[in-house]
Amino acid sequence: MDQLAHHFSEHIVELNRRVAEIIAREKLSGLVIHSGQPHRQFLDDMNYPFKVNPQFKAWVPVIDNPNCWLIVNGRDKPTLVFYRPVDFWHKVSDVPDAFWTEHVDIKLLTKADRVAEFLPKDITNWAYLGEHLDVADVLGFTSRNPDAVMNYLHYHRATKTQYELECMRQANNIAVKGHQAAKNAFFNGGSEFEIQQEYLSSVGQSENEVPYGNIVALNQNAAILHYTALEHTKPAQRLSFLLDAGANFHGYASDITRTYAFEKNSFCDLIAALNAVELAIIDRIKPGVKYTDLHIETHHHIAQLLLDFNLATGEAAGLVEQGITNVFFPHGLGHMLGLQVHDMGGYLHDERGTHIPAPEAHPYLRCTRTLEANQVLTIEPGLYIIDSLLDELKQDGRKQQINWEQVAHFRPFGGIRIEDNVIVHHDRNENMTRECGLTD
């Protein structure tokens, strides 16, 4: 914890530096960052689970308390207006007393609608960052989520401080324990719902506390890319298991996927082959490499797997050019990771917000940047049997290159995805997921 505290001090210095630069450029006095407000369920008296503004939790690890505010000007110690009402209906958040609190001035807000008393008097010279523009209007902000500020912050957020990297290592360490517990639950005969419970219990986080809805897919459900149904009934036959699940640490996310075969068979061999592809692509990561190039290179690897496992015929390059690999690997290679699972800034060429679109043939790629040191990305190649996409191949001459008997053989297994979280360093890559012990 001493190391984390030391890194946090440097983290605040860097965030202040960024704010000082952008507010000087935009002629602002500073930024007022709103943690957010609860969202009431329609026709009910209960709220949806609260999700904090990522721009807020970049400064302080307060992720579960709405109606908080940060006042930052890049020069003075940040002010945290911490919401702590008098309330006998709900648990009231304790006044923060952790390693980070010495780096902020904390003021307690007991009534959410009295926050104006804590804000700067010349509010029209300050920019509001947050979701609730109606609140910003009432408070008198004329600058709300200005594009120049947001683009600048999103672009530079891709470069992680040492504090952020340490938080993400911890998030990986927590998630790896969950993955190991879930793997055991699969081989011990658990249903999707039971495997999910084992995972959550192991990481010590609720379904609303993990960074995204876990994908816990048995057998053919693994072919549904964002499968979250969680069947309670155990399948009649246990063939395969895909787990895409992460964890939170101080508001920073991990995002890890593994796939397992229940028995040693050709699907197990295909998993091992895709795992080798994933590691080969990670070895290619270094500053100056374009993420788009890594994605295209992955498609050539996938093409070779289709040939090696008799799923397709022809030449590897031709399978890519004809879009056949897109049918088996329809999503992007990965994305930036940090305060959000799909972290902002993946398409930005510069701090002004110049957009780098995904290639026309690969519209679902979530990152097009040229890689730099201290960026964190996921690498997650996949190979799936998705009937709705395969049906498109049947409509033209490409169907002649598909071995439909082999497709039928692999269909009950659903699909495979292997995903690690990687830090780009100047002279090496740090595969946090593997270094935390999830080697298969």
C-alpha positions as CSV (number, residue, x, y, z in Angstrom):
1,M,0.0,0.0,0.0
2,D,2.9,2.4,0.6
3,Q,4.0,1.9,-3.0
4,L,0.4,2.6,-4.2
5,A,0.3,5.8,-2.0
6,H,3.6,7.0,-3.5
7,H,2.3,6.4,-7.0
8,F,-0.9,8.2,-6.2
9,S,0.9,11.3,-5.3
10,E,2.6,11.2,-8.7
11,H,-0.7,10.4,-10.4
12,I,-2.3,13.6,-9.0
13,V,0.6,15.7,-10.1
14,E,0.2,14.3,-13.7
15,L,-3.6,14.9,-13.7
16,N,-3.1,18.4,-12.5
17,R,-0.5,19.0,-15.2
18,R,-3.0,17.9,-17.9
19,V,-5.7,20.1,-16.5
20,A,-3.4,23.1,-16.3
21,E,-2.5,22.7,-19.9
22,I,-6.0,22.3,-21.3
23,I,-7.7,25.0,-19.3
24,A,-5.0,27.5,-20.2
25,R,-5.5,26.6,-23.9
26,E,-9.3,26.9,-23.6
27,K,-9.2,30.0,-21.3
28,L,-11.1,28.3,-18.5
29,S,-10.6,28.7,-14.7
30,G,-10.9,25.0,-14.1
31,L,-13.0,21.9,-14.2
32,V,-15.9,20.8,-12.0
33,I,-16.3,17.0,-12.3
34,H,-19.6,15.4,-11.1
35,S,-19.6,11.8,-9.9
36,G,-23.2,11.4,-11.1
37,Q,-26.6,10.9,-9.7
38,P,-28.8,7.9,-9.1
39,H,-31.2,6.9,-11.9
40,R,-34.7,6.0,-10.8
41,Q,-36.4,3.0,-12.3
42,F,-39.4,3.9,-14.3
43,L,-42.7,3.8,-12.3
44,D,-40.8,2.6,-9.2
45,D,-39.2,4.0,-6.0
46,M,-35.9,2.2,-6.5
47,N,-32.7,3.2,-8.4
48,Y,-30.6,1.4,-10.9
49,P,-27.2,0.4,-9.7
50,F,-25.0,3.5,-9.6
51,K,-22.2,3.8,-12.1
52,V,-19.7,6.6,-11.4
53,N,-18.5,9.1,-14.1
54,P,-15.1,7.7,-15.2
55,Q,-13.7,11.3,-15.4
56,F,-14.4,11.5,-11.6
57,K,-12.8,8.2,-10.5
58,A,-9.7,9.1,-12.5
59,W,-8.9,11.4,-9.6
60,V,-10.2,9.6,-6.5
61,P,-11.2,5.9,-5.9
62,V,-14.7,6.9,-4.9
63,I,-16.9,4.7,-7.1
64,D,-20.0,4.0,-5.1
65,N,-21.2,7.4,-3.9
66,P,-23.4,9.7,-6.1
67,N,-23.7,13.5,-5.7
68,C,-20.0,14.0,-5.2
69,W,-18.0,16.7,-7.0
70,L,-14.4,17.5,-7.7
71,I,-13.1,21.0,-8.2
72,V,-9.7,21.1,-10.0
73,N,-7.7,23.9,-11.6
74,G,-4.4,22.2,-12.3
75,R,-2.7,24.3,-9.6
76,D,-4.2,23.9,-6.2
77,K,-5.0,20.8,-4.3
78,P,-8.1,19.2,-5.7
79,T,-11.3,19.8,-3.6
80,L,-13.6,16.8,-3.1
81,V,-17.1,17.7,-2.2
82,F,-18.1,14.4,-0.6
83,Y,-21.9,13.6,-0.3
84,R,-22.8,12.4,3.2
85,P,-26.4,13.0,4.0
86,V,-28.3,12.5,7.2
87,D,-30.2,9.3,6.3
88,F,-31.7,6.5,8.4
89,W,-33.1,4.6,5.3
90,H,-29.8,3.8,3.7
91,K,-26.1,3.2,4.5
92,V,-24.3,6.5,4.6
93,S,-20.8,6.4,3.1
94,D,-18.0,6.9,5.7
95,V,-15.8,9.9,5.5
96,P,-12.8,8.8,3.4
97,D,-9.7,8.0,5.4
98,A,-7.3,6.2,3.1
99,F,-3.9,6.7,1.5
100,W,-5.2,9.1,-1.1
101,T,-7.1,11.5,1.1
102,E,-4.1,13.7,2.0
103,H,-3.9,14.7,-1.6
104,V,-7.4,16.3,-1.7
105,D,-9.3,18.8,0.4
106,I,-12.5,17.0,1.5
107,K,-15.7,19.0,2.2
108,L,-18.8,17.3,3.4
109,L,-22.1,17.9,1.5
110,T,-25.2,16.9,3.5
111,K,-27.9,17.9,1.0
112,A,-27.3,17.3,-2.7
113,D,-29.2,20.4,-3.8
114,R,-26.9,22.6,-1.7
115,V,-23.8,21.9,-3.7
116,A,-23.8,25.4,-5.2
117,E,-22.5,26.7,-1.8
118,F,-19.3,24.7,-2.4
119,L,-18.6,25.6,-6.1
120,P,-16.6,28.5,-7.4
121,K,-18.4,31.8,-7.5
122,D,-17.4,32.6,-11.1
123,I,-19.0,29.4,-12.3
124,T,-19.4,30.6,-15.9
125,N,-15.6,30.4,-16.3
126,W,-15.5,26.7,-15.2
127,A,-16.4,23.7,-17.3
128,Y,-18.8,21.0,-16.1
129,L,-17.8,17.4,-16.8
130,G,-20.5,14.9,-16.3
131,E,-23.7,13.3,-17.4
132,H,-26.4,15.5,-15.9
133,L,-26.6,18.5,-18.1
134,D,-29.9,19.6,-16.5
135,V,-28.1,20.0,-13.2
136,A,-25.3,21.9,-14.9
137,D,-27.8,24.3,-16.3
138,V,-29.4,24.9,-13.0
139,L,-26.0,25.6,-11.4
140,G,-25.2,28.1,-14.1
141,F,-22.5,26.3,-16.1
142,T,-22.2,27.6,-19.7
143,S,-19.4,25.2,-20.6
144,R,-20.5,21.6,-20.4
145,N,-18.3,18.7,-21.5
146,P,-16.5,20.9,-24.1
147,D,-15.2,18.9,-27.0
148,A,-11.7,20.3,-26.8
149,V,-11.4,19.4,-23.1
150,M,-13.0,15.9,-23.5
151,N,-10.8,15.1,-26.5
152,Y,-7.7,16.1,-24.7
153,L,-8.5,14.1,-21.6
154,H,-9.6,11.1,-23.5
155,Y,-6.4,11.1,-25.7
156,H,-4.1,11.4,-22.7
157,R,-6.0,8.9,-20.6
158,A,-4.6,6.2,-22.8
159,T,-1.2,6.8,-21.3
160,K,-1.4,5.3,-17.8
161,T,0.4,6.6,-14.7
162,Q,2.3,4.2,-12.5
163,Y,-0.6,4.3,-10.0
164,E,-3.0,3.3,-12.7
165,L,-0.8,0.5,-13.9
166,E,-0.6,-0.9,-10.3
167,C,-4.4,-0.7,-10.0
168,M,-4.8,-2.7,-13.2
169,R,-2.3,-5.3,-12.0
170,Q,-4.4,-5.7,-8.8
171,A,-7.6,-5.9,-10.9
172,N,-6.0,-8.7,-12.9
173,N,-4.8,-10.5,-9.8
174,I,-8.3,-10.5,-8.4
175,A,-9.9,-11.7,-11.7
176,V,-7.4,-14.5,-12.1
177,K,-8.6,-16.0,-8.8
178,G,-12.1,-15.9,-10.1
179,H,-11.2,-17.5,-13.4
180,Q,-9.4,-20.3,-11.6
181,A,-12.5,-20.9,-9.3
182,A,-14.8,-20.8,-12.4
183,K,-12.7,-23.3,-14.2
184,N,-12.9,-25.7,-11.3
185,A,-16.6,-25.2,-11.2
186,F,-16.9,-26.1,-14.8
187,F,-15.0,-29.3,-14.5
188,N,-16.9,-30.2,-11.4
189,G,-20.2,-30.0,-13.3
190,G,-21.6,-26.6,-12.4
191,S,-24.3,-24.8,-14.4
192,E,-23.6,-21.4,-15.9
193,F,-25.4,-19.8,-13.0
194,E,-23.4,-21.9,-10.4
195,I,-20.1,-21.1,-12.2
196,Q,-21.0,-17.3,-12.1
197,Q,-21.6,-17.6,-8.3
198,E,-18.3,-19.3,-7.8
199,Y,-16.6,-16.5,-9.7
200,L,-18.2,-13.7,-7.9
201,S,-17.6,-15.3,-4.5
202,S,-13.9,-15.8,-5.3
203,V,-13.3,-12.2,-6.5
204,G,-15.4,-10.8,-3.6
205,Q,-17.4,-8.5,-5.8
206,S,-21.1,-8.5,-6.6
207,E,-22.6,-8.6,-10.1
208,N,-22.9,-4.8,-10.0
209,E,-19.4,-4.3,-8.7
210,V,-17.5,-6.2,-11.4
211,P,-16.7,-4.0,-14.4
212,Y,-19.1,-5.6,-16.9
213,G,-21.7,-8.4,-17.1
214,N,-19.7,-11.7,-17.1
215,I,-20.0,-14.0,-20.1
216,V,-20.4,-17.5,-18.7
217,A,-21.1,-19.8,-21.6
218,L,-21.3,-23.6,-21.9
219,N,-21.2,-25.4,-25.2
220,Q,-22.9,-23.7,-28.1
221,N,-23.7,-20.6,-26.0
222,A,-20.0,-19.7,-26.5
223,A,-20.8,-18.7,-30.1
224,I,-22.9,-15.8,-28.8
225,L,-20.4,-13.0,-28.4
226,H,-22.2,-11.1,-25.6
227,Y,-24.0,-14.0,-24.0
228,T,-25.2,-13.2,-20.5
229,A,-28.3,-15.4,-20.0
230,L,-26.8,-17.7,-17.3
231,E,-28.8,-20.9,-17.6
232,H,-29.6,-22.6,-14.3
233,T,-30.0,-26.0,-15.8
234,K,-26.9,-28.1,-16.4
235,P,-26.4,-29.2,-20.0
236,A,-27.0,-32.9,-20.8
237,Q,-23.5,-33.1,-22.3
238,R,-20.6,-31.0,-21.1
239,L,-18.4,-30.0,-24.1
240,S,-16.9,-26.5,-23.7
241,F,-16.7,-23.5,-21.5
242,L,-16.0,-19.8,-22.3
243,L,-15.6,-17.3,-19.5
244,D,-15.2,-13.6,-20.2
245,A,-15.0,-11.9,-16.8
246,G,-13.0,-9.2,-15.0
247,A,-12.7,-7.4,-11.7
248,N,-12.5,-3.9,-10.3
249,F,-9.7,-2.3,-8.2
250,H,-10.1,1.3,-7.2
251,G,-12.3,1.8,-10.3
252,Y,-9.9,0.2,-12.8
253,A,-10.9,-2.8,-14.8
254,S,-9.5,-6.1,-15.9
255,D,-11.1,-8.0,-18.8
256,I,-10.0,-11.6,-19.2
257,T,-11.3,-14.5,-21.3
258,R,-10.5,-18.2,-21.4
259,T,-12.0,-21.2,-23.2
260,Y,-11.8,-24.8,-22.1
261,A,-12.7,-28.2,-23.6
262,F,-14.2,-30.8,-21.2
263,E,-12.2,-33.6,-22.8
264,K,-9.0,-33.9,-24.8
265,N,-10.2,-33.7,-28.4
266,S,-9.9,-31.7,-31.6
267,F,-11.6,-28.7,-30.0
268,C,-9.0,-28.8,-27.2
269,D,-6.3,-28.8,-29.9
270,L,-8.0,-25.8,-31.6
271,I,-7.9,-23.9,-28.3
272,A,-4.2,-24.6,-27.9
273,A,-3.6,-23.3,-31.4
274,L,-5.5,-20.1,-30.9
275,N,-3.7,-19.6,-27.6
276,A,-0.4,-19.7,-29.5
277,V,-1.8,-17.2,-32.0
278,E,-2.7,-14.8,-29.1
279,L,0.8,-15.1,-27.6
280,A,2.4,-14.5,-31.0
281,I,0.4,-11.3,-31.5
282,I,1.3,-10.1,-28.0
283,D,5.0,-10.6,-28.9
284,R,4.5,-8.2,-31.8
285,I,3.4,-5.3,-29.5
286,K,5.8,-2.4,-29.1
287,P,5.7,1.4,-29.3
288,G,5.2,2.6,-32.8
289,V,3.1,-0.5,-33.9
290,K,-0.3,0.3,-35.3
291,Y,-3.0,-1.7,-33.5
292,T,-4.9,-2.0,-36.9
293,D,-1.9,-3.9,-38.3
294,L,-2.0,-6.3,-35.4
295,H,-5.7,-7.0,-36.1
296,I,-5.0,-7.7,-39.8
297,E,-2.1,-9.9,-38.9
298,T,-4.4,-11.9,-36.6
299,H,-6.8,-12.5,-39.5
300,H,-3.9,-14.2,-41.4
301,H,-3.3,-16.4,-38.4
302,I,-7.0,-17.3,-38.2
303,A,-6.9,-18.1,-41.9
304,Q,-4.1,-20.6,-41.3
305,L,-6.1,-22.2,-38.4
306,L,-9.1,-22.6,-40.7
307,L,-6.8,-24.5,-43.1
308,D,-4.9,-26.5,-40.4
309,F,-8.2,-27.7,-38.8
310,N,-9.9,-28.5,-42.2
311,L,-12.6,-25.8,-41.8
312,A,-11.7,-24.2,-45.1
313,T,-9.7,-24.8,-48.2
314,G,-7.6,-22.5,-50.4
315,E,-4.8,-20.0,-49.5
316,A,-4.6,-18.1,-46.2
317,A,-4.3,-14.8,-48.0
318,G,-7.4,-15.5,-50.1
319,L,-9.5,-16.4,-47.0
320,V,-8.7,-13.0,-45.6
321,E,-9.3,-11.1,-48.8
322,Q,-12.6,-12.8,-49.4
323,G,-13.8,-12.0,-45.9
324,I,-14.1,-15.6,-44.9
325,T,-12.0,-15.1,-41.8
326,N,-14.4,-12.3,-40.8
327,V,-17.2,-15.0,-40.5
328,F,-15.2,-17.0,-38.0
329,F,-13.5,-14.0,-36.3
330,P,-16.1,-11.2,-36.5
331,H,-15.0,-8.9,-33.7
332,G,-12.0,-6.7,-33.2
333,L,-8.6,-7.9,-31.8
334,G,-9.2,-5.9,-28.6
335,H,-9.4,-2.4,-27.1
336,M,-7.9,0.0,-24.7
337,L,-8.5,-0.8,-21.0
338,G,-8.5,1.3,-17.9
339,L,-11.2,3.3,-16.0
340,Q,-13.6,1.7,-18.5
341,V,-13.6,-1.8,-20.0
342,H,-13.7,-0.2,-23.5
343,D,-11.6,2.8,-22.5
344,M,-12.0,6.1,-24.2
345,G,-9.4,7.3,-26.8
346,G,-9.0,4.2,-28.9
347,Y,-9.8,6.0,-32.1
348,L,-8.0,9.2,-31.4
349,H,-5.0,10.3,-33.5
350,D,-4.2,13.3,-31.4
351,E,-5.4,15.4,-28.5
352,R,-7.5,17.5,-30.7
353,G,-9.8,14.5,-31.3
354,T,-8.8,13.6,-34.9
355,H,-10.6,10.3,-35.5
356,I,-9.0,7.3,-37.0
357,P,-11.8,5.1,-38.3
358,A,-11.7,1.3,-38.2
359,P,-11.0,-0.3,-41.6
360,E,-14.1,-0.7,-43.8
361,A,-13.6,-4.5,-43.8
362,H,-13.3,-4.6,-40.0
363,P,-15.9,-2.2,-38.6
364,Y,-16.0,-3.7,-35.1
365,L,-12.3,-2.9,-34.3
366,R,-12.3,-0.8,-31.1
367,C,-8.8,0.6,-31.3
368,T,-6.9,2.2,-34.3
369,R,-4.1,4.0,-32.5
370,T,-0.4,3.7,-32.9
371,L,0.8,2.1,-29.7
372,E,2.9,4.0,-27.1
373,A,4.5,3.1,-23.8
374,N,2.3,2.8,-20.7
375,Q,-0.8,2.0,-22.8
376,V,-2.9,-1.0,-21.7
377,L,-4.8,-3.1,-24.2
378,T,-6.6,-6.3,-24.5
379,I,-5.6,-8.9,-27.0
380,E,-8.5,-11.3,-27.7
381,P,-8.5,-13.3,-30.9
382,G,-11.5,-15.6,-31.4
383,L,-12.8,-18.4,-33.6
384,Y,-16.5,-19.2,-33.5
385,I,-19.2,-21.2,-35.4
386,I,-21.9,-18.6,-35.8
387,D,-24.7,-19.9,-38.0
388,S,-26.1,-16.5,-39.0
389,L,-22.8,-15.4,-40.4
390,L,-22.1,-18.8,-42.0
391,D,-25.4,-18.5,-43.8
392,E,-24.1,-15.5,-45.6
393,L,-21.3,-17.6,-47.1
394,K,-23.8,-20.1,-48.4
395,Q,-25.3,-17.3,-50.6
396,D,-22.2,-17.1,-52.9
397,G,-19.3,-18.9,-54.3
398,R,-17.3,-18.8,-51.1
399,K,-19.4,-21.7,-49.8
400,Q,-17.3,-24.1,-51.9
401,Q,-14.3,-23.3,-49.7
402,I,-16.0,-24.3,-46.4
403,N,-15.8,-27.8,-45.1
404,W,-19.4,-28.0,-43.8
405,E,-18.9,-31.4,-42.2
406,Q,-16.1,-30.0,-40.1
407,V,-18.2,-26.9,-39.3
408,A,-20.9,-29.3,-38.1
409,H,-18.3,-31.1,-35.9
410,F,-17.3,-27.9,-34.1
411,R,-20.7,-26.3,-33.9
412,P,-21.7,-27.9,-30.5
413,F,-18.6,-26.4,-28.9
414,G,-19.7,-22.8,-29.8
415,G,-16.4,-21.0,-30.1
416,I,-13.1,-19.9,-28.6
417,R,-11.8,-16.6,-27.3
418,I,-8.5,-16.1,-25.4
419,E,-7.9,-12.6,-23.9
420,D,-5.1,-11.1,-21.9
421,N,-4.4,-7.6,-20.5
422,V,-1.1,-6.2,-21.7
423,I,0.9,-3.2,-20.7
424,V,3.1,-1.7,-23.5
425,H,6.6,-0.8,-22.1
426,H,9.4,0.9,-24.0
427,D,11.5,-2.3,-24.1
428,R,9.0,-5.1,-23.4
429,N,5.4,-6.2,-22.9
430,E,3.9,-7.0,-19.6
431,N,1.2,-9.6,-19.8
432,M,-0.5,-8.9,-16.5
433,T,-2.9,-11.7,-16.9
434,R,-0.3,-14.4,-17.4
435,E,2.1,-12.9,-14.8
436,C,-0.8,-13.1,-12.3
437,G,-0.9,-16.9,-12.8
438,L,-3.5,-17.5,-15.5
439,T,-1.3,-19.4,-17.9
440,D,-4.0,-21.5,-19.7
